[in-house]
């Protein structure tokens, strides 16, 4: 059984085939037979777990197993306690109410790499980082949740999946576990 932790860079697809001129996993990972357990959008960064174990892949990706996934989100403006409480309770999206999430404001994550291209900076609109842990995996869920409480996501990094984290992995790096 092979399991890989990969720090997916911004603007890279979570698949091995390139589409529309975008970079893919094949540029970084040379292990045949592994597939992403869950996905990260092209414009999201961070931890992607790849495996050749179908049962593990299902335990990570299927909402019925409620595998915790922690994200660091740089959001527009500074969320007040009411916005954070709404995220903790669950917010209403077009596809229903989300499950409760763990959420808190955090400092800029230590050791955070520079994103290319950088997030647009606006003097008149402050931003803030939050840590958000969800146990489901709807399409673009974190982005939709933060927007629903009035704080659109500017940058999104998945820090952990279950007990696995990004610690020690630079963008584009992977390790077998």
N, C-alpha and C positions, 0 to 999 in steps of 0.2 A: 504494500500500500504506500502511495506517495501523497504527501500533503505539503503544499508550498504556501508560505506567507509572502505576499508581494506588495510592495508600496507602489500602487498605481499612480503614475504622474497625471497631471491635468492634461486633457485633450488626447487621451489614449482610450481606445475602446476596450471593453471587458470581454473581448473575444479574440480568437486567433486569426480571424480573417479581416482584412482591411476593407473598409467601405468608404466611399466618398473621399478618398485621399487621406483619411485619418489613420494615425498610427494604431497598431494593434498589439496584443500580448506577444505575438510571434517575434516582435522586435527585441523582446526582453527575456523570454523564457524558452529554453530549448529542451524541455522535457516532454516527450510525446505521451499522449494518453491522459493528460490532466485537463480538467475543465473547471471553470469558475463556479464556486458554490455561492450563488447569488450574484448580483451585478452592482457595479457602480456606474453611474452615467459618465459620459465622456467628460463633462465639465466638473466632475467630482474627483477627489483624490483620496489616497489612503489605502487601508488594508483590504486586500482581496485575497480570499482563501481559494486555492485551487487544489483539486484532488482527483484521484482516479477511483475513489471509493464512493459508489452511488449512495450508500446508506448515510455516510457522513455528509455528502452533498445535500441530501434531503433534510437531514437534521439541522443544517445551517440555513438553508433557503426556505423551508416550509414554515409558514406562520404557526402551524399547529404545535411546533416544538418550542416556540417562544424564545429562541436563542437571542440573548441580549447583544445588541450592536450599539456601540457608543460612537457618536459623531461630535466633532468640534465644528461649530458653525459660526462664521463671522457674519453678523447680521447688521442691518441698517438700524441706526439709533440704539439707545440703551433700553432694553426691555425692563419695565417696572415689575413689581411683584405680582400684579394682576396678570400680566402676560405670561410670566413664568408659571403661575398657578394654573392658568388655562392649559398650558402644555402638559403640566403634570396630571391634570384631570382628564385630558383628551379633548381634541378639538374636532369640530364638524367640518368635514371636507365633502366634496361632491360625491364621493363614493362611501360616505358614512362617517361615523365618529371613530376617531383613532383610539386605540387602547391608551391608558395612562402611560406617561413617560417620566423618567427621572430627568430633571433639568435644573441647571444652575448656571449663573454667570461665572466665567472663569477669566483669569489673566490670559494674555497671549500665550499659547502653549510654548513651553521651554523647547528650544532647539528647532523651532518651526522654520522650515526652508522657505525660500523665496519662490513665489509662483511666477511662471512666465506664460503669458503676459501677466503683470501684476493686476490686482483688483483696482478698479478705478477709485481714486481718492477724491473726496469732495470735502472742502473746508467747512461748508455749511451744514453737513450731515455727519454727525459722529457715528462710529460703529462700535461694536462690542463683540466679544466671543462668548458663546455659551457651549456647555457640554449637554448633549441630549442622548439619552439611552432609550431605544425603542425595542420592542419585542415582536414586531410584525415587520413587514417589508413591502409596503405598497409602492407603486411607481412614484418616484420623486417625493416620497413621503415627508422627509425632513424639510425640504424646501417648501412644500405646500403647507406644512404645519406652521413654520415660522412666518410665512406670508399671511396665514389666517389670523395670526395674532398681531399683525401690523409691523412685522420686522423681517422683511425679505432677506433671504440668504445671499450673501455676496461671495462667500467661499465656503466649501464644504469638504471636510476631511473625515473619513471613517478611521477612528483611532483603534477600535477593538471589535472583535467578533468572539463572543464567549470569553475565554481566558486568554486568547491570543491578542497581542497588541502590535503596534507599529514600532515599538521600542527597538532601537538599533538598526532600523532599515531606512536608508535614504531613498528618495524617489527613484524608481527604476530598479531598485535592488530587491532580491528575493532570497529566501532561505528555505531549506527543507526542514520540516519538524517531525 
